[in-house]
Amino acid sequence: MKHSKRNIVMMAIASLTLFLAGCSTAPITKNSTGFWDHWIVYNFSRAIIWLSHLFGGNFGWGIIIFTIIIRIIILPLMIYQTKSSMKTAEIQPKVQALQKKYSSKDTETQQKLREEQQKLYSEAGVNPVAGCLPLIVQLPVLYALYAAVNRTEVLKAGSFLWLQLGDKDPYFVLPILAAVFTYVSSWLSMKSQPMQNGMTTMMTIGMPVIIFFTALSVPSAVSLYWVVTNILQAGQTLVIQNPFKINREREAKAQAERDKKRAIAKAKRKAYKGRNRK
């Protein structure tokens, strides 16, 4: 499952780069046709412009508020994904035990492994594909945001701080911030995992690198969206999946189990000595 998630993320980023490089550059107006252009991209453009007017025509703030609204809309899905990921992490020792038990690569054994894993997921109330849902939802949003900025002249020519929203960040500040906050949000999520391996460590480091180099080639408006999204993601993780709290609770539970075992062992020794005296 971890391998499939990694492949989905990699393919999604790669497809994003290809999509952004080859999508239409025809201006978006109320006369644009087609479901994507008329109902999605045009309305994204209108929403950002309207929000910008609330801040004196500042299109950067329009994009920031638009990003926050998108995050609020998909928050229930993010919470579901987070809780599912936490449950998945807790049963990983059992999953690895099954993989060790059914380690043979023949078809029958692998089929049995899949059945046992599915049974384990069902009993734990875990949906193995839940971790991919936020990515699936956010990619069209990212595509539409790029198209709205790139194909709406007023947004493309808009400025924010030192940025020309339709152009790349000339000082690489946003790509760096996007990479940093991607790392922070990934690190916080990984920190709460009861078991960590080389794959999770590689993804924690690898994804910020991918985001950085991708952000170098897209308009600063998209990089700004990434920065705000990952700041919000880090904050969400601290609230819903606080790794420091989870690890404290996990350690307290483990300590209680150790204390219980010691108490049982002590009681057995005491009972054994009592029998010997008789």
C-alpha atoms as one frame of an Amber mdcrd trajectory, in Angstrom:
protein
   0.000   0.000   0.000   2.839   2.394   0.827   4.420   1.690  -2.541   1.142
   2.386  -4.361   0.672   5.683  -2.509   4.197   6.711  -3.417   3.596   5.866
  -7.068   0.311   7.776  -7.091   1.977  10.872  -5.641   4.877  10.685  -8.098
   2.567  10.146 -11.065   0.330  12.985  -9.903   3.225  15.456  -9.699   4.585
  14.306 -13.051   1.172  14.562 -14.693   0.741  18.028 -13.183   3.966  19.213
 -14.783   2.991  17.773 -18.164  -0.532  19.134 -17.888   0.582  22.649 -17.003
   3.090  22.622 -19.825   0.565  21.643 -22.456  -2.805  23.063 -21.423  -4.663
  25.699 -23.390  -3.699  29.367 -23.126  -6.922  30.741 -24.631  -8.350  33.525
 -22.435 -11.113  32.513 -20.013 -14.295  34.584 -20.241 -17.998  34.171 -19.527
 -18.301  32.976 -23.139 -15.867  30.081 -22.643 -17.455  26.763 -23.485 -17.115
  23.279 -22.113 -17.640  22.008 -18.583 -14.023  22.511 -17.478 -13.494  26.002
 -18.911 -16.951  27.478 -18.303 -17.992  25.919 -15.001 -14.671  25.265 -13.253
 -11.885  27.549 -14.494 -14.100  30.583 -15.168 -15.731  30.364 -11.736 -12.327
  29.933 -10.056 -11.255  33.115 -11.835 -14.393  34.992 -10.773 -14.052  33.820
  -7.147 -10.406  34.933  -6.873 -11.166  38.332  -8.453 -14.145  38.871  -6.126
 -12.096  37.955  -3.043  -9.287  40.209  -4.253 -11.668  43.167  -4.427 -12.381
  42.688  -0.707  -8.687  43.491  -0.134  -8.444  46.530  -2.366  -7.752  44.582
  -5.551  -4.815  42.657  -4.038  -4.809  39.414  -6.023  -2.255  37.767  -3.760
  -4.604  38.048  -0.810  -7.417  36.850  -3.052  -5.475  33.656  -3.764  -4.594
  33.199  -0.077  -8.225  33.532   1.053  -9.357  31.330  -1.828  -6.869  28.665
  -0.683  -8.150  28.859   2.896 -11.735  28.446   1.679 -10.765  25.394  -0.383
  -9.061  23.878   2.670 -12.152  24.492   4.792 -14.359  22.819   2.166 -12.196
  19.684   2.040 -11.500  19.675   5.800 -13.953  16.813   6.548 -12.159  14.690
   3.946  -8.768  15.617   5.432  -9.950  14.695   8.935 -11.254  11.358   7.645
  -7.938  10.719   5.881  -5.936  11.630   8.987  -7.930   9.355  11.283  -7.734
   6.521   8.750  -3.962   6.994   8.481  -3.621   6.871  12.270  -5.575   3.611
  12.417  -3.487   2.210   9.566  -0.284   3.127  11.388  -1.432   1.431  14.597
  -2.048  -1.909  12.872   1.215  -1.896  10.912   2.888  -4.355  13.341   0.031
  -6.804  12.651   0.320  -6.202   8.902   4.048  -6.917   9.014   3.389 -10.066
  11.055   1.012 -11.261   8.313   3.582 -10.437   5.619   6.161 -12.477   7.510
   3.720 -15.362   7.997   2.735 -15.406   4.307   6.145 -14.544   2.874   6.037
 -17.077   0.049   5.551 -15.475  -3.385   3.341 -18.186  -4.876  -0.142 -17.149
  -6.015  -2.044 -19.083  -3.362  -0.023 -17.644  -0.468  -0.268 -14.094  -1.795
  -4.025 -14.483  -2.209  -4.255 -15.664   1.401  -2.157 -12.665   2.496  -4.501
 -10.257   0.722  -7.524 -11.909   2.328  -6.003 -11.729   5.812  -4.965  -8.107
   5.312  -8.440  -7.178   4.109  -9.919  -8.903   7.141  -7.538  -7.001   9.431
  -8.385  -3.674   7.759 -12.108  -4.412   8.068 -11.872  -5.295  11.769  -9.846
  -2.137  12.460 -12.211   0.054  10.424  -9.427   1.072   8.047  -9.811   2.097
   4.418  -6.402   1.498   2.756  -7.086   3.962  -0.088  -8.291   6.806   2.165
  -4.827   8.366   2.168  -5.067   9.031  -1.567  -8.433  10.834  -1.481  -7.189
  14.335  -0.529  -4.606  14.160  -3.332  -7.260  13.134  -5.856  -9.441  16.066
  -4.767  -6.666  18.677  -4.664  -5.129  17.966  -8.059  -8.113  19.291 -10.075
  -8.127  22.344  -7.803  -4.451  22.932  -8.593  -5.046  22.473 -12.334  -7.981
  24.892 -12.260  -6.049  27.489 -10.244  -3.187  27.403 -12.741  -5.588  27.761
 -15.659  -7.520  30.583 -13.959  -4.359  32.610 -13.374  -2.683  31.810 -16.674
  -5.785  32.432 -18.805  -7.282  35.473 -17.021  -5.322  38.542 -18.024  -6.108
  40.580 -14.918  -4.898  37.755 -12.661  -1.886  36.949 -14.811  -0.787  40.591
 -14.642  -1.577  40.867 -10.945   1.138  41.517  -8.377   1.695  40.614  -4.732
   4.678  41.839  -2.740   7.649  41.265  -5.118   5.711  38.758  -7.248   4.114
  38.907 -10.649   1.472  36.218 -10.092   1.546  34.964 -13.680   5.360  34.582
 -13.664   7.841  32.492 -11.712   9.195  33.799  -8.423  12.435  35.579  -9.487
  14.040  35.110  -6.055  12.921  31.491  -5.473  11.399  32.447  -2.102   8.066
  30.710  -2.664   9.592  27.471  -4.035  11.818  27.317  -0.946   8.913  28.032
   1.416   6.730  25.480  -0.397   9.453  22.853   0.036  10.078  23.769   3.682
   6.428  23.602   4.709   5.918  20.412   2.701   8.756  18.918   4.735   7.320
  20.232   8.018   3.839  18.825   7.365   5.290  15.480   6.203   7.660  15.290
   9.176   4.849  15.969  11.640   2.721  13.238  10.060   5.614  10.753  10.072
   6.568  11.619  13.664   3.344  10.082  14.986   3.868   6.759  13.199   4.621
   3.892  15.607   6.900   2.288  13.028   9.142   4.154  10.604  11.305   2.821
   7.817  13.555   3.963   5.019  10.618   4.417   2.645   8.778   6.907   4.875
  12.017   8.789   5.515  12.749   8.937   1.786   9.261  10.273   1.036   9.542
  12.882   3.802  12.694  14.195   2.161  11.820  13.403  -1.459   8.454  15.171
  -1.682   9.808  18.615  -0.674  12.520  18.243  -3.311   9.921  17.425  -5.979
   7.730  20.330  -4.853  10.714  22.712  -4.935  11.748  21.895  -8.499   8.135
  21.869  -9.715   7.504  25.249  -8.075  10.459  26.684  -9.983   8.614  26.188
 -13.274   5.044  27.283 -12.412   3.532  30.745 -11.870   4.116  32.219  -8.420
   0.341  32.103  -7.844   0.532  28.290  -7.809   3.591  28.367  -5.533   1.692
  30.719  -3.212  -1.168  28.203  -3.130   1.298  25.436  -2.206   2.850  27.498
   0.590  -0.502  28.372   2.181  -1.810  24.816   1.740   1.166  23.262   3.502
   1.130  25.819   6.318  -2.513  24.924   6.911  -1.670  21.215   6.609   1.006
  21.532   9.299  -1.409  23.371  11.588  -4.101  20.775  10.956  -1.693  17.973
  11.816  -0.766  19.638  15.123  -4.461  19.926  16.031  -5.822  16.588  14.786
  -2.756  14.343  14.744  -0.401  16.000  17.225   2.622  13.677  17.126   3.986
  14.866  20.456   0.696  14.118  22.242   0.272  10.798  20.428   3.799   9.682
  21.292   3.314  10.654  24.958   0.079   8.670  25.114   1.692   5.734  23.316
   4.645   5.733  25.726   2.313   5.997  28.722   0.334   3.018  27.442   3.510
   1.023  26.850   4.764   1.921  30.340   1.452   0.816  31.841   1.785  -2.516
  30.034   5.336  -2.930  31.349   4.206  -2.074  34.878   1.358  -4.580  34.600
   3.730  -7.334  33.458   6.137  -6.557  36.298   3.284  -6.615  38.814   2.106
  -9.992  37.500   5.638 -11.373  37.569   6.113 -10.074  41.136   2.821 -11.633
  42.239   3.850 -14.983  40.719   7.201 -14.883  42.502   5.483 -14.072  45.786
   2.988 -16.881  45.337   5.790 -19.290  44.434   7.767 -18.379  47.585   4.605
 -18.790  49.672   4.101 -22.327  48.384   7.746 -23.195  49.085   7.425 -22.083
  52.739   4.510 -24.464  53.188
